[in-house]
Amino acid sequence: MIAKLMVMLAALAALWIISKLLVKIRAQGSELNRRREAEVLQRQAEAIREDRARAEREADIIDLEEDPETGDFRERR
């Protein structure tokens, strides 16, 4: 009888430990996903800045200016 109780208690303790480990693993996975998303957003923002800078350099080369209302480029006057 005591042996059965000890086995049941050990099984419950093992389940509790496993559940705690799964919670930690899930939290780490969430943190990794947030970091990956932040990196992707940072790369996208950098790509947009680079595209904008390239467009401005090209506009300067062909003597254009940016329209502040639309963001398009037109010839300088």
C-alpha positions as CSV (number, residue, x, y, z in Angstrom):
1,M,0.0,0.0,0.0
2,I,2.8,2.5,0.9
3,A,4.7,1.5,-2.2
4,K,1.7,2.3,-4.4
5,L,1.3,5.7,-2.7
6,M,5.1,6.4,-3.2
7,V,4.8,5.5,-6.9
8,M,1.7,7.7,-7.3
9,L,3.5,10.6,-5.6
10,A,6.6,10.1,-7.7
11,A,4.4,10.1,-10.9
12,L,2.7,13.3,-9.8
13,A,6.0,14.9,-9.1
14,A,7.3,13.9,-12.5
15,L,4.2,15.4,-14.2
16,W,4.6,18.6,-12.2
17,I,8.3,18.9,-13.2
18,I,7.5,18.2,-16.9
19,S,4.7,20.8,-16.9
20,K,7.1,23.4,-15.4
21,L,9.7,22.6,-18.1
22,L,7.2,22.9,-20.9
23,V,6.1,26.3,-19.6
24,K,9.8,27.4,-19.6
25,I,10.3,26.0,-23.1
26,R,7.2,27.8,-24.4
27,A,8.3,31.1,-22.9
28,Q,11.7,30.8,-24.5
29,G,10.1,30.0,-27.9
30,S,7.9,33.1,-27.6
31,E,11.0,35.2,-26.8
32,L,12.8,33.8,-29.8
33,N,9.9,34.6,-32.0
34,R,9.7,38.2,-30.8
35,R,13.4,38.6,-31.4
36,R,13.1,37.2,-34.9
37,E,10.2,39.5,-35.7
38,A,12.1,42.5,-34.4
39,E,15.1,41.6,-36.6
40,V,12.8,41.2,-39.6
41,L,11.2,44.6,-39.0
42,Q,14.6,46.1,-38.5
43,R,15.9,44.7,-41.8
44,Q,12.7,45.9,-43.6
45,A,13.2,49.4,-42.1
46,E,16.8,49.4,-43.2
47,A,15.9,48.3,-46.7
48,I,13.3,51.1,-46.9
49,R,15.9,53.6,-45.8
50,E,18.4,52.3,-48.3
51,D,15.8,52.5,-51.1
52,R,14.9,56.0,-50.1
53,A,18.5,57.1,-50.1
54,R,19.2,55.5,-53.4
55,A,16.1,57.2,-54.9
56,E,17.2,60.5,-53.6
57,R,20.7,60.0,-55.0
58,E,19.2,59.1,-58.4
59,A,17.0,62.1,-58.2
60,D,19.9,64.4,-57.6
61,I,21.8,62.9,-60.5
62,I,18.9,63.6,-63.0
63,D,18.2,67.0,-61.3
64,L,14.8,66.2,-59.7
65,E,13.2,67.3,-56.5
66,E,10.8,65.5,-54.1
67,D,7.2,66.6,-54.0
68,P,6.5,66.9,-50.2
69,E,2.8,66.1,-50.7
70,T,3.0,62.9,-52.7
71,G,6.6,61.9,-52.2
72,D,7.1,61.6,-55.9
73,F,10.0,63.2,-57.8
74,R,9.6,65.9,-60.4
75,E,12.0,68.2,-62.3
76,R,13.5,71.1,-60.5
77,R,12.4,74.6,-61.5
